[in-house]
Amino acid sequence: MDPALYRDLKTSRGFNYHYYFSKAQGKRATLLFCHGFPSTSWDWRYLANYFQKQGYGIVVPDLLGYGGTSKPTDPTAYQHSLISKDLIDILDAEGIAQAIPVGHDWGSVVVSRLCNYFPERFIAYAFIAVPHNPPWPTLTMETLLAGTKAQFGYELYGYWLFFSEDGAAKILEDNWDSFISLMYPYEHTIWENNVCPTGAIKSALLSGFKKPLPSYLTEADKKRITDTLLGGGLAGPLCWYKVMTSGIQAKDDERAPLAQYFPPKSSPIFFGAAAKDGIALAALGKYVFTSEPYKEHNVTIRDFDGDHWIIFSHADEINRELGLWLENVVAPLRKAQL
């Protein structure tokens, strides 16, 4: 991703957003890539570079708390309705009437809110590893943890509680190599055993947990991640968890129009399932998209034999499958609408 193609915008609520932008060629659509934790726009380098060469328009922001974007430490700033409006501000600034959002990790939640609040601005929706998440105004951590443990045998989101503790950012920053080993697992079972259960990740960090880097992450990649994230600190990024555990996001979700909880039936959906993801379970994602609310949607599901970070390890496969979906499913729809 060419550093010269990055831009900055002060959004309508006053935050600076740093984002990568490449204009669409001809009648190609524009793709809006939304990253997760602990990430920046750079996570999308393999996909953004590929689709840019295919002539697609590319918008890749550092989301709030990351990279060159503002890093508030008040969790209320991270309400999903507000972040989705920030992204609309970027599209407006670039004169993009409609786009195709592609989300990974928390970015998939952002894409979900884009369809809740601004469905007229999007043609289709793509989700990688994490599926569409409808608003959940009744969410509590107690029910979330108990429900996942009962259904899957372990708490999928126990680490949210530690990430929401006062002082968590310092512990992560002071035990950085352990944090990298836990976030980018050498073995896919690490998340199930050392991240997900309540208290597990804090214990692993403080006991000096270390593993080799996975094959899809080089030492140069690790240095880039380290320099970027430690440079900005983790207090902002952890607010993505605090807004959830505090109940702030549940309250925000009350704002979502009930009739727009799910993508419009006219909008195709792509889901890339990560077979070895220990948190965003492939079976759970597939269940979501085969459940009743999506029965009338045009959903394309593709499997990738990797962990959560398939946008690194299986980028070529994702590029191929996502590209076929864009050409064979989305393009004919756009042509009919033009």
N, C-alpha and C positions, 0 to 999 in steps of 0.2 A: 504494500500500500504506500503510494507515493506521499511522503510528508507534505509536499507542496499542495496537495489536494485537500488538506484539512482547513476547516473554517471555524469561526466562532460566532455565536449568536446569543444575545441577551434575550431571554424568553419573556413572555408577557408578565410573568411573576417575578422577574428580576434576576434569575439565575443565568450564569454563563454556561452554554453548552458548546463543547468542542466536538466536531464531527467531520467525518470524511465524506466527500461528495464528488461524484462523477456523473455528469449529465448523460441521460439516455440517448442512444443513437437511433435515428429514424423513429419508428413506432414501437420500439422496445419499451417494456414496462420498467418501472423503478422499484427496486427492492430495498426495503428498510430493515436492516439487521439490528437486533436487540440482544445484547449480551447479558450474562448473569454474574454470579459471584464465584470466585474473586477475579474479576476480569476487566477488560477494557475493549475498545473497538478492535484492537489488534488481534483479539481472539478469532475474528472473522476473516483474517488475512487470506486463508486458502480459498474460501468461498467468494469473498469480495473480489479478489484478483481474477478468479476464473470467470465470474459472471460479468465483470467489467469488460473483459476481453471479448465476451459474447455480445457486447453492445448494450447490456442492461444498464439502466441508471442505478447508482449505488449511493445509499445514505447509511452511514455507520456511526452513530453517536457513541461517545463515552457517556454512559448513563450517569445519572446523578450520584455523586460521591466518588467518581472514578476519573482517573487520567487528567485531562485538561478541563474537565467540567467542574462546576462548583461542588463543594463538599460540605454542605450544612450538617450539623450534628444533632439537629432537632428531628426526631422521628416523624413529626407531623408533616415535614417537607416531603416525605417519601410516600405519601398516600398515592395509590395507583391512579386515581382519577387525575391528580395534578401532574404526575409524570407523563401520562398519556397526552395531556394537553401540551406539555412541553414539546413533545414530538410533533404534534400537529403544528406548533409554531415553526419548527424547522421546515416541515413540508411546505408551509405557507411561504416562508422566506425564499424557498427555492422554486416557488411556482408550480409545485407538484399537486395536481388535483386529486389523483388517486395513486396508490402504491400497493405493493404486496409485502406485508411485514413477515419477517422470518425471526423466530425467537428460539433461544436456548436458555435453559435454566430459568432464572428470574425473568429473563427476556421473554419467555413464553407467557408468563403472567402479564407482562406489559402488553404483549400482543393481544392477549385475552381482553384486556381493558380497552384497547383500541377498538375492538369489535363491539364492546358494550356501549361506548360513548360516541364513537365516530364511524359507524358502519358504512356511511356513504362515502368515506374517503379511501376505502380499501376494496380491492377486487377479489382477493383470495388470501388465505392465511396458511402459513407454514410453521410447524412446531417441531423442534428437534429435541429429543430425549424427554422433555416435559410437555405434556399435552395441554390442551385448552383447559383453563381453570375458570369456571363461572364464578361470579361473586358469591361470597359466603358470609352474609351478615351475622350469622349465629355462631361463627367459629370461636371455639375456645381451645387452648392448648391441651387441656385435660381430655376433651373428647377426641381431639386429633391423635394424641399419643396412645390413648387407650384403644381407639378404633384401629389404628395401624398395627398395634401389637396383637390384637385379637385376630386380625385378618391375615397378617403376614408373618407373625411369630416374633417380631421385634419392632421397637418404636422407630419409625422412619425419620422422625424429626426431633429427636431428643436434643440434638446439637443446637437447635434454635434457642433453647433455654440458656446455654452457656454463651452463645453469641450475643445474647441480650443482657448479660450481666455487666454491671459496672466493672471496669478494669479488664474486660475481655480483650479489647484491642491491644492493650499493652502486653498481655500474656501471649497473644498471637505474634506480635512483633518481636518480642524477646525470645521466642522459640521458633524462629522463622523456618529453619530447616525441617523441624518436625511438622510445622503447619503445611509446608509444601508436600511432604511425604503423605500427609493425611488428605490433602485436597486433590492431589494427582496420584492416585494409588497405584503402586507397583503390582499389587494383586487386588482383584476386584472385591474380594471378601473383606478388605480392610474397612470399607465403609460400614458394612453390616456389624462388624465386631468393635471397631475403634472410633467410629464417628456417630453413628445413629443413636445408640442407647443413651438415655439421660446420664450425664456425667462422664461418659466414655472419652469424649474428645479432650476434655480438660485434663483428665488423668493421663491420657497419652501424651499430651503436650508437656506436662510437668514432669513426666518420667523420661523424657528425651527420646520419644519414638522416632526411629529413622529407618528408611528403606531406600533402595536405589530409585532413581527416576524411572518412570515407565518408558517404554520404547518410543512413544510419540512425543516425548519432551526432551530436548537437548539441554546441555548446560548453558548454552547461549539463550535458549528460551527461558530457562530458570532465571538467568541474570536479568533479562528484559522484564519479566514479571516482578522480580524483586525490586528492581530500580523504580519501576512505575508505582507499585503498590506501597512500598515503604516510603517512597517519596511523598505520597499524598496521605499516608496513614490509613488505618482501617476503621477509624471512628465513624466516618461517613458510610462506607460500605456496610457496616454492621447494622446501620439503621434500617436496612431492608428487612432485617429480622425483628428488630425492636418494634417496628410499626405493626408487625403481625402478632407478636406475643403480648403486646400492651393492650390490644383490643381496638387500637386506633383504626386499623385497616378494616376490621369488621364493621365499624361505624361508617367508614367511608363507603363500603360496599352497599350500604343502604340507599345510596344515591343512584345506583345503577338502575335504569329502567327495566322492569321485569320482562318486558317484551323483547329486550335486547340482551338477555343473559347469554344467548348462544349466537354464533355467527349466522348471518342471513343464509337461508337455504340455497340461495342463488350463488353463494360464494364457495368455490372449491376449497378443500382443506387437504394439506399434506402433513403427515406425521411420520417422522423418522424415529423408530424405536431403537434404544440402545440395549442390546440383549444382556449385557453384564453390568448395567447400572444398578448399584446397590441402594439407591434412594428413589430415583425416578424409574420405578420398575417398569420394564417393557410390558409385562402382563397388565399392569394397572393402566398404562397409557392406551393399550389396545382395547381394554374394557371400556374406557371412557368413550372412545370413538365408535364403538359398536353398540353403545347403550341407546335407550329410547330417544333422547333429545337429538341424536344425530342420524336417526334412521332415514331421514329424507335428504341428508346432505350427500354431496359427492366427495367422499373421503378416500384418499390414497394413503395406504399404510405400507411402509417399507422397513425391513429389519436390517440392522447393522450389528455385526458381531464384535462389539466393543463396549467399553464402560461409558461413563457419563460424557467423556471428552471425545466423542466420535467426530466432532467438528475438527479435531486434530488428526486422530488416528485413521479415520475413514473418510477424510475430506474428498478424495477422488470419487469414491462411491456415492457420497452424498451429492456432489456436484452433478454426477451423471443422472441420478434418480430425480433430483430436484429439477434439473434441466429438462428431462423428459416430461415431467409433470407440467412445467411452465409451457413447453412447446405443444404438448398434446391435449392438455386439459384447460389451461388458463388462456393461452393465446387464442383459441377459437372463440372463447367466451368474450374476450376483449374485442376481437374482430367484429363480432355480432353487435357489440355495444357502440362501436365507433361510427 
